């Protein structure tokens, strides 16, 4: 097939408009059809990117207009062209400051190909060339380009010009950042990795960030390829948009798009490990691990993707949950955080899972399948109805890892399972062997990799709703697990409503947990609390007011539901457990300590 040529230019940054031109040299003689994806891989929700196309016109070689009509919500049908090329010119509205779509203003630009590049149906395997152009005007003279797309001959790295992709799937799997940005480069086992930070920042310690990410990346490469230390990419790009309040990431085959609070980034001259920086490193680690686990090792339902509709799989607990397990584990293995830091992060995950009663109603396999309608469309009742395949999935991975290690006396682990998945499904994925993992095959794959039949533990963890036996699984490693109640006699006696509150001037209940004091008293999500025992409540002082009472005390709460005033008598719950404490002890013979070191050090 002849190459398809795209041109994208930030035509009107102040109006947030990209102009895109698509030229196909050999359109379908019966009339070429074009379509835009309805979702982006890694974010399991139909987002209807076609709604952001503002204008669209078609032309033949002579520059005359060709009739083109909308066939459905994301598809266009062009009239037949008698010989010669067909060109589309269209505008895309880009005002989504996230990792999923496209954003443009006079300070920066960003786009995923899935939200700006129409596919010429029937020509998805044709090579693609995209001309990324600089916006006009002196304001943009210092703008650069950051992307993992391959530069065509004559285009300098970070420069505007021509970039190439082998096919449409590769084209849309390389996001692009435009504008001014901080840049650092390091090599992980010989492969160059770029760090791009866009947005207003102050004194970001790029050297420290590069050193930390180098250790994390090298630890992950060595996990999957312990002998060769060969990375699955020739180059990788971490691209981050720093904002005042934001968090998220989206994986791609040779890069990741990230968004974070600018205060999470490390500052020159301040070497301490802040919670925000630790969280940011965990996000980078998570998305980098996806380079293997989901971008190359895929569920069968994603091999290949159908971007016109939902793609259902019950395996997101493996692809997102296992990745969530390894993201923080890799931080401690790379020695960027301490064992105590890791136990603190793990205790927060345990608390997040055990806090919601949805874990007792939905399995992680069901959560994976329903991601399209439940996990990505959460409402006020979600804590009582669903479980996160990210959080509980990471605990499932932890349970499997601990069980395998204990049953094989540390000779095997979940690492061996990941390596087998890589060797069988991932290593050659982009060389034409587009096979994926079937759920029914996973228990046998674990047994093949480790010699361990997980049996009932697998069934209960994946398809059941009982809590995982973490205390028993931790025992061979001399690790204890207990609720973190704060200081006895202090925070440990703090009462709660059993509800989550939105901050702000008003004290609005965002979610009310099953069986909680608030629910028993008839309070609901959306209620605005205005007084506790006659004292005014705001979004910031509720905890302070309640701290003057003991669990079991009864208080009178006035609240508005819509425009109706309600009075509720609430018998306060005990402490709201949001995290758990993990503590390690040294056994006399040192067996458990050595097992723990093998687990945490790899």
BELCORMO-V887950 format. One record per residue. N is the residue number from 1. SS is DSSP state (H for helix, E for strand, - for the rest). NEAR is the number of other C-alpha atoms within 8 Angstrom. Layout:
# BELCORMO-V887950
N&SS&NEAR  N&SS&NEAR
This chain:
# BELCORMO-V887950
1&-&6  2&-&8  3&-&10  4&E&12  5&E&12  6&E&13  7&E&12  8&E&12  9&E&11  10&E&14  11&E&9  12&E&9  13&H&12  14&H&8  15&H&6  16&-&13  17&E&14  18&E&15  19&E&13  20&E&14  21&E&12  22&E&12  23&E&11  24&E&13  25&-&10  26&-&9  27&-&10  28&-&8  29&-&9  30&-&6  31&-&11  32&-&13  33&E&11  34&E&11  35&E&11  36&-&15  37&-&14  38&-&13  39&-&16  40&E&10  41&-&6  42&-&6  43&E&8  44&-&11  45&-&10  46&-&9  47&-&6  48&-&10  49&H&14  50&H&11  51&H&6  52&H&8  53&E&11  54&E&9  55&E&7  56&E&9  57&E&10  58&E&13  59&E&12  60&E&13  61&-&9  62&-&5  63&-&6  64&-&7  65&E&8  66&E&11  67&-&7  68&E&10  69&E&7  70&E&9  71&E&8  72&E&6  73&-&7  74&-&14  75&E&11  76&E&12  77&E&12  78&E&12  79&-&10  80&-&9  81&-&12  82&-&5  83&-&6  84&-&9  85&-&12  86&E&14  87&E&12  88&E&11  89&E&11  90&E&12  91&E&12  92&E&13  93&E&10  94&-&12  95&E&8  96&-&8  97&-&7  98&-&9  99&-&11  100&-&9  101&-&13  102&E&16  103&E&14  104&E&16  105&-&10  106&-&6  107&-&7  108&E&13  109&E&12  110&E&11  111&E&12  112&-&14  113&H&11  114&H&14  115&H&12  116&H&11  117&-&10  118&-&10  119&E&10  120&E&11  121&-&9  122&-&5  123&-&8  124&-&10  125&-&9  126&-&12  127&-&13  128&E&14  129&E&12  130&E&11  131&E&12  132&E&11  133&E&10  134&-&9  135&-&10  136&-&6  137&-&6  138&H&5  139&H&5  140&H&10  141&-&6  142&-&7  143&-&9  144&E&11  145&E&12  146&E&11  147&E&11  148&-&12  149&-&9  150&E&7  151&E&11  152&-&8  153&-&5  154&-&6  155&-&11  156&-&8  157&-&6  158&-&8  159&-&8  160&-&12  161&E&9  162&E&13  163&E&13  164&E&13  165&E&12  166&-&10  167&-&11  168&H&13  169&H&7  170&H&9  171&H&13  172&-&11  173&-&11  174&-&15  175&-&15  176&E&11  177&E&12  178&E&11  179&E&13  180&-&10  181&E&9  182&E&8  183&E&9  184&E&10  185&E&9  186&E&10  187&E&9  188&E&11  189&-&9  190&-&5  191&E&11  192&E&11  193&E&12  194&E&11  195&E&13  196&E&13  197&E&11  198&E&13  199&-&9  200&-&7  201&-&7  202&-&5  203&-&6  204&E&9  205&-&10  206&H&9  207&H&7  208&H&8  209&H&9  210&H&12  211&H&9  212&H&9  213&H&10  214&H&11  215&H&12  216&H&14  217&H&11  218&H&11  219&H&11  220&H&10  221&H&13  222&H&11  223&H&9  224&H&11  225&-&11  226&-&8  227&-&5  228&-&5  229&-&11  230&-&8  231&-&9  232&-&7  233&-&7  234&-&7  235&E&9  236&E&12  237&E&14  238&E&13  239&E&14  240&E&12  241&E&10  242&E&13  243&E&11  244&-&8  245&-&7  246&-&8  247&-&8  248&E&10  249&E&12  250&E&12  251&E&13  252&-&13  253&-&9  254&-&11  255&E&15  256&E&14  257&E&13  258&E&14  259&E&14  260&E&15  261&E&12  262&H&11  263&H&7  264&H&12  265&-&11  266&-&13  267&E&10  268&-&8  269&-&4  270&-&6  271&-&7  272&-&4  273&-&7  274&-&7  275&H&7  276&H&9  277&H&11  278&H&10  279&H&9  280&H&11  281&H&10  282&H&11  283&H&11  284&H&12  285&H&14  286&H&13  287&H&12  288&H&12  289&H&12  290&-&13  291&-&14  292&-&12  293&E&13  294&-&10  295&-&11  296&-&14  297&E&15  298&-&16  299&E&13  300&H&10  301&H&11  302&H&10  303&-&10  304&-&7  305&-&8  306&-&8  307&-&9  308&-&9  309&-&8  310&-&11  311&-&8  312&-&7  313&-&9  314&-&12  315&-&11  316&H&13  317&H&17  318&H&10  319&H&12  320&H&12  321&H&18  322&H&14  323&H&14  324&H&13  325&H&13  326&H&11  327&H&13  328&H&13  329&H&10  330&H&12  331&H&15  332&H&14  333&H&12  334&-&10  335&-&8  336&-&10  337&-&11  338&-&8  339&H&8  340&H&6  341&H&8  342&H&13  343&H&11  344&H&11  345&H&9  346&H&9  347&H&12  348&H&11  349&H&11  350&H&12  351&H&12  352&H&11  353&H&12  354&H&9  355&H&8  356&-&11  357&H&13  358&H&12  359&H&15  360&H&9  361&-&9  362&-&13  363&-&14  364&H&16  365&H&13  366&H&10  367&H&16  368&H&13  369&H&12  370&-&10  371&-&11  372&-&12  373&-&8  374&-&11  375&H&11  376&H&9  377&H&7  378&-&8  379&-&5  380&-&9  381&-&9  382&H&10  383&H&12  384&H&10  385&H&11  386&-&14  387&-&14  388&-&11  389&-&15  390&-&12  391&H&13  392&H&13  393&H&17  394&H&17  395&H&13  396&H&13  397&H&13  398&H&9  399&H&12  400&H&11  401&H&10  402&H&11  403&H&9  404&H&14  405&H&13  406&H&9  407&H&8  408&-&9  409&-&7  410&-&11  411&-&6  412&-&11  413&-&12  414&H&10  415&H&9  416&H&10  417&H&12  418&H&9  419&H&11  420&H&10  421&H&11  422&H&14  423&H&8  424&H&7  425&H&14  426&H&13  427&-&10  428&-&8  429&H&12  430&H&7  431&H&5  432&-&6  433&-&7  434&-&8  435&-&9  436&-&12  437&E&11  438&-&8  439&H&8  440&H&5  441&H&8  442&H&9  443&H&11  444&H&8  445&H&11  446&H&12  447&H&11  448&H&8  449&H&9  450&H&11  451&-&7  452&-&10  453&-&8  454&-&9  455&-&7  456&H&6  457&H&7  458&H&11  459&H&9  460&H&10  461&H&13  462&H&11  463&H&11  464&-&9  465&-&11  466&-&8  467&-&7  468&-&8  469&-&7  470&H&8  471&H&8  472&H&7  473&H&10  474&H&11  475&H&9  476&-&10  477&-&10  478&-&13  479&E&11  480&E&11  481&E&10  482&E&7  483&E&8  484&-&9  485&-&10  486&-&7  487&-&7  488&-&8  489&-&6  490&-&8  491&H&9  492&H&10  493&H&12  494&E&13  495&-&15  496&E&13  497&-&10  498&-&11  499&E&12  500&E&8  501&E&10  502&E&9  503&-&9  504&-&8  505&-&7  506&-&11  507&E&16  508&E&13  509&E&15  510&E&11  511&E&13  512&E&16  513&-&13  514&-&7  515&-&6  516&-&12  517&H&13  518&H&14  519&H&12  520&H&9  521&-&10  522&-&7  523&-&10  524&-&10  525&-&10  526&-&9  527&-&12  528&E&11  529&E&14  530&E&13  531&E&11  532&E&12  533&-&7  534&-&7  535&E&6  536&E&7  537&-&13  538&-&12  539&-&13  540&-&9  541&-&8  542&H&10  543&H&7  544&H&7  545&H&10  546&H&10  547&-&9  548&-&6  549&-&9  550&E&10  551&-&13  552&-&9  553&-&8  554&E&8  555&E&10  556&E&11  557&E&14  558&E&12  559&E&13  560&E&12  561&E&10  562&-&5  563&-&5  564&E&6  565&E&8  566&E&8  567&E&8  568&E&11  569&E&9  570&E&13  571&E&11  572&-&14  573&E&13  574&-&10  575&-&11  576&-&8  577&-&10  578&-&9  579&-&12  580&E&14  581&E&12  582&E&12  583&E&8  584&E&8  585&-&7  586&-&8  587&-&9  588&-&4  589&-&5  590&-&8  591&H&7  592&H&12  593&H&12  594&H&8  595&H&11  596&H&10  597&H&9  598&H&9  599&H&8  600&H&10  601&H&7  602&-&6
